[in-house]
């Protein structure tokens, strides 16, 4: 049970990192277009 919960947290962390990376890339593109 503990192992499953840990995997869930890991998946959530991976998802958060992925979304942060996507948001950062979008911000860079917008900055390039605006600037």
C-alpha positions, 0 to 999 in steps of 0.5 A: 500500500505504501509503495502504491501511494509513493508511485502516485506521488511520483506520478504527480511530481512528474506531471507537475514537472512536465506541465512546468516545462510546457508552461516555461516553453510557452512563456519563452515563445510568447516572450520571443514573439512580443520582444 
